[in-house]
Amino acid sequence: MVKWTGSQKHDARSELPNADIESPILTVMGKDAKLEGKIETEGSIQIECEVSGEMKVRRKLVIAQSGSVRADVQTADVTIHGEYEGNMVATGSVEITPTGRVDGNIETNSIIISKGGMFNGNVVKLKESEAEEGKPPIQLLKEKRVAKEN
């Protein structure tokens, strides 16, 4: 088991020759790792292990089904297949899949909770100054009902 404590700023693109600056790089933290501390990345990251502390992910955070995150998170987009506990600010979208479990508060303008996904907490709409332009508002995706006037 790997245990990491401390603070790290990491941009995986700088390690790859001829890496396209605009292409997303996905860093995967494997099932056997246990991370404690502060994680910052300019790219995207997939968590398959236990993480606690604080996370700042510039692009997309994916919490795999085997992943467990107990942290305050700032990110653009997040997809939760595993467990998340903490306070989150997502300037893009939040998706809780059928296997996802969330206990905490989320601040975002777009959230999707799939059938079977569990959420215990509060959702707060981002202030316009904090949200990225052009992102969709919170809305029901599968069904829209229109009231008929008599």
N, C-alpha and C positions, 0 to 999 in steps of 0.2 A: 504494500500500500504506500502511496506517495502522499506526503503531507506537506502542504505549502503554506507558509504564513508570510505576511509582509505585504508589500505594495509593488505592483509592476505595471508599467506602461508598455504595451506591445503592439506592434504593427507588423503582421506576418508578411505583408507585401514587400517590406524592405529586405527580407531574407531570400526572396525568389529572384533569380536573374530574369530580366526582361518582363517583369510582372507589370500587367496593365493596372495603372493606378485606379481606374474606375471599376474594375472587376471585383466582385465580392470574394473575399477569401474566408473560408469557414474553418475556424480552429475547433477541434474536437477535444474535449476533456474526457478521457476514457473512464469506464465503469470502476476501475480499481483505485482511482485517485480520490483524495479528500483535500479540498482546498479551503483555507480560512484566511481572510484578509480582504484586501482591496484589489479588484481586477478592473483594468481599463484597456479597451481595445478599440482601434479605429475601424476594424472590420466586423465580421459576424462571428458568432461562436455557438457551438452546440455543446451542451452540458449533459454528460451521461453519468455523472458521479455526484458526490455530495459537495455542495458549496455553501459557505456561510460568510457573511461580512457585507461587502458593498461591491456593486458592479456598475460600470459605465460602459455600455456597448453602443458604439456609434451607429451600427447598422442593425442586424437582426440577431436576436437571442432565441435559441431553440433549446427548450428543456426536454430532453428525450424521456421516454417512458421510464427508464431506469434512473433518471436524474432527480435530484432533490436539492432545491435551492432555498436557503433561508437567508435572505439578504434584501437590502434596499437596492432597487434597480432603477437606472435611467437608461432608456434605450429608444430606438426608433420603432421597431416592430418586434413582437414576441409571439412565439407559438409554444404552448405549454401542453406537453404530452404526459409529463410526470407531475411532481409536487412542487408547489411554490408557496412560500410563506414570507410575508413582508410588505413593504410599501413600494409601489411601482409608479413611475412616470414613463409613459410611452407616447411619443409624439406622433407615431404612425398608428398601427393597428395592434390589437391584442386578440389572440385566438386561443380559446381553451377547448381542446379536443375532447372526444368522448372518454379518454383515459386521464385527462388533466384534472388536477385537484389544486384549488387556490384558496388560501386563507390569508386575507389581507386587503389592503386598499389599493385601488388602481385609479390613476389619473390619466385619461386618454380621451380622444374624440371618436374612437372606433373600437367596438368590442364585439366579438362573436363567441358565444358559448354553445358548443355543439351538444346535442342530446346525449346525456350521460356524463358530460363534464360537470364538475362541481365547483361552485364559487360561494365563499363565505366572506363577506366584507362589504365595502362600499365602492361605487364607481362615481368619479367626479369628472365632469367635462373640463378639459384643459382650457385655460384662458387663451383667448385669441393670440396674444403676444407670444405664448409658449408653443403653440401648435405650428406645425409646418403648413404652408399654404397648399391648398388643393387636396387635402385629405378629407375623406367622407365623414359626415357626422355619425353619431350613434343612431342606428336604425334597425328595425326588424327586417331581415333579409328574405325570409321565405314567404312571408304573407303580409299583404297590406290590405286593410279593410277600409272601405269607403262608406260613410254613412249616407243613406238615401233620404232625401227630403220628401215629405208627404205633401 
